[in-house]
């Protein structure tokens, strides 16, 4: 049995079981291991799990996994989007950058960010989450800190390229990591809890930028009457750095410190989780392996070993590419608002410091709504209705923004429109990611598929970073309209996905059982007749 606890789900063989399965702990058995300690079958080891309390196990997992994941993503989103705060504190003026040059620094981040997501997700399971996630975190924290000392546009551009490389693995990695621990009907609530950290990051970034800017302003006022050397006159902030530089430096250092802690606080896989008892580990592993065919009368275990064919299948899966339009419909508004929200609010006539503070209530409200919507979605076992409704809320918000901006003279109404839009964006996003992950079967296909979905989907960030042009301020009607256009296409994609999933599920309900063996169905993954898509 000691060998078993060294096994990982990513090394499991495909031997399956056809015994009765449900979410209760009674039916679960601890997977047996072969002579190499690899998990082989979920029924043969004989560990009694009848005493397992499912709610207690889930609570233990939540308390040990989600807080650290949320902190990692908070720092990631903070480091990625703080350039928007730095801009209104003088970044473009100090580096003598034009509006198009600033947009390019936003755009290039997404090229490397998207390119490295699939390799990173495949490495996550091979190298262990407790090693891979903190390591990339140290890398991007270092890059972020160095962004605080760049001297020109080229330096900032290169730094943003490397920030994309180092941050690429975090979000798809954490989203995939959650699927290693939680079943399909539990995943969105956990995705939302850690993704809502992005909302908190937006609020925290605004507060931090406000505090740094105020400190820098006081420093400049104290030194304004002093006449010294040219060098001394330019030392208008702590350590001689402008306030926007300290936004990068302090947040980068914080990221590195948290990464060092993460090496000791991130758990790898349920099979090796020390905080779970042996029967609890058995129950968690068993239900994860059989969740895809739960609604079928023939129970088939998911494939857990690596084959390149699973990666190829992910690249050719129709649902990922249709899902991309849904993703873009949500992520274009997400990145557009996160990168430009402080600037948009400032252009409405507020001071820079007030603009920073006005972003805080938007993000806090969005975080609460994201968790609440996810809870209802998991309870109902449905994804598409909640995604569709939230996207409609986003549409209402942008319509208000466009109408109020065209009318002019009503900054409060524009602010209200942005508020409503963000409150729809943040609940929709975890639902979108969870829905696709719910419908990809096989550990490595899910790993690659989620990385493709999120990676290519994040090219929306490259597009959205050019929606809000300086020439269009302060109305930004073009930017709001483009966000609304992508949103409309995304709504069509949601309808298309649900219709196809329903059609395939009905077709499979009519198919005779026994056409394929359990091993063949396991190989087929979500294309097996025993698999049912989540709607």
Beta strands, then each sheet from edge to edge (+ up, - down):
strand 1: 32-33
strand 2: 39-41
sheet 1: 1+ 2-
end
